[in-house]
Amino acid sequence: MIEYMVWFWLGLFVFALVIELFTADMISIWFSLAAVPSFVLALVGAHVIVQAIVFVLVTSILLLLTRPAIKKYMKTNEIKTNVDAIIGKTGIVVKEITLDLPGRVKIGSMDWSATSKEALTVGKHVKVLDVEGNKLIVESMES
């Protein structure tokens, strides 16, 4: 049984690595990396239960601690557009923004639909925090 587990962990390592190469979702790479200590334990003759526990623990730790940080830097589904350049700019409210309804904000010569976490009156200076679809997320400059 021991020699079979060596091949099992080696196979799992290669299989998960190949899956990761084809998907690039940063999921199966952690399984591949977690197979390495289990492979070493199988080489030294550790019990199968110990190998499995180490595999589960290492996979869990890698997924929980490193995946969020790695995904933050990869952002695979984000499509950058020129509208991102508007984030951080300032404008003036030209139609009142309430908590329930979006209003209008003028930035430069362009008029945008805008929402906010606070009610904003006409003439108020605002800063663009984000763009969601075709709406700006703004906040008062006094905030």
C-alpha positions in Angstrom: 0.0 0.0 0.0 2.8 2.4 0.9 4.4 2.3 -2.6 1.0 2.9 -4.2 0.5 6.1 -2.1 3.8 7.5 -3.4 2.4 7.1 -7.0 -1.0 8.5 -5.9 0.5 11.7 -4.5 2.8 12.1 -7.4 -0.1 11.6 -9.8 -2.3 14.0 -7.9 0.5 16.6 -8.0 0.9 16.3 -11.8 -2.9 16.1 -12.4 -3.7 19.2 -10.4 -0.8 21.1 -12.0 -2.0 20.3 -15.5 -5.6 21.3 -14.5 -4.2 24.6 -13.2 -2.3 25.2 -16.4 -5.5 24.9 -18.5 -7.8 26.8 -16.1 -5.6 29.4 -14.4 -8.3 29.8 -11.6 -5.8 29.5 -8.8 -7.7 26.6 -7.2 -6.0 23.3 -8.2 -2.5 24.7 -7.8 -3.0 24.6 -4.0 -4.0 20.9 -4.2 -0.8 20.3 -6.3 1.4 22.0 -3.7 -0.3 20.2 -0.8 0.4 16.8 -2.5 4.2 17.4 -2.0 4.3 17.0 1.8 2.0 14.0 1.5 4.3 12.5 -1.2 7.3 13.0 1.1 5.4 11.3 4.0 4.5 8.4 1.7 8.2 8.1 0.8 9.2 7.8 4.5 6.4 5.3 5.2 3.9 7.4 7.1 0.4 6.0 7.6 -2.1 6.8 4.9 -4.4 8.6 7.4 -1.5 10.9 8.4 -0.8 11.6 4.7 -4.4 12.4 4.1 -4.7 14.7 7.2 -1.5 16.6 6.1 -2.9 17.0 2.6 -6.2 18.4 3.9 -4.5 20.7 6.4 -2.0 22.1 3.9 -4.6 22.5 1.2 -6.9 24.4 3.7 -4.1 26.6 4.9 -3.0 27.5 1.4 -6.5 28.2 0.2 -7.5 30.3 3.1 -4.3 32.3 3.6 -2.7 32.7 0.1 -5.5 32.5 -2.5 -7.2 35.8 -1.6 -3.9 37.7 -1.8 -3.0 36.1 -5.1 -6.5 36.6 -6.6 -6.3 40.3 -5.6 -3.2 40.7 -7.8 -4.5 38.6 -10.7 -8.1 40.0 -11.2 -8.8 37.8 -14.2 -12.4 38.9 -14.9 -11.8 42.7 -14.8 -12.0 44.5 -18.1 -10.3 47.8 -18.0 -11.9 50.7 -19.9 -11.2 54.4 -20.4 -14.0 55.1 -17.9 -11.7 54.0 -15.1 -9.8 57.3 -15.6 -12.8 59.2 -14.1 -12.3 57.6 -10.7 -10.9 60.2 -8.3 -12.1 63.2 -10.4 -14.4 65.8 -9.0 -17.7 67.2 -10.3 -20.9 69.1 -9.4 -24.3 67.7 -8.7 -26.7 68.9 -11.4 -29.7 66.8 -10.3 -30.3 65.9 -6.6 -29.1 62.5 -5.5 -31.2 60.8 -2.8 -30.7 57.5 -1.1 -33.5 56.0 -3.2 -32.9 57.6 -6.6 -29.8 58.3 -8.6 -29.2 61.9 -9.6 -26.9 63.6 -12.2 -23.3 64.8 -11.8 -21.4 66.9 -14.3 -17.7 66.2 -14.6 -15.9 68.4 -17.1 -18.3 68.6 -20.1 -19.9 65.2 -19.4 -23.1 64.5 -17.6 -23.3 61.2 -15.6 -25.9 59.3 -13.7 -24.7 59.0 -10.1 -25.6 57.4 -6.7 -24.3 58.1 -3.3 -24.6 56.7 0.3 -25.8 60.2 1.3 -28.3 62.7 -0.1 -26.6 65.4 -2.2 -28.2 68.6 -3.3 -27.7 70.5 -6.5 -24.5 72.5 -6.7 -22.6 70.2 -4.2 -19.1 69.3 -5.1 -18.5 65.5 -5.2 -15.6 63.1 -5.8 -16.0 59.9 -7.9 -15.3 56.8 -5.9 -16.1 54.1 -8.4 -18.0 53.3 -11.6 -20.7 50.6 -11.7 -22.0 50.0 -15.1 -23.0 53.4 -16.4 -23.4 55.0 -12.9 -20.9 56.8 -10.9 -20.6 56.2 -7.2 -19.8 59.6 -5.6 -19.3 61.2 -2.2 -19.5 64.7 -1.0 -16.2 66.6 -1.0 -16.9 67.6 2.6 -16.8 64.0 3.7 
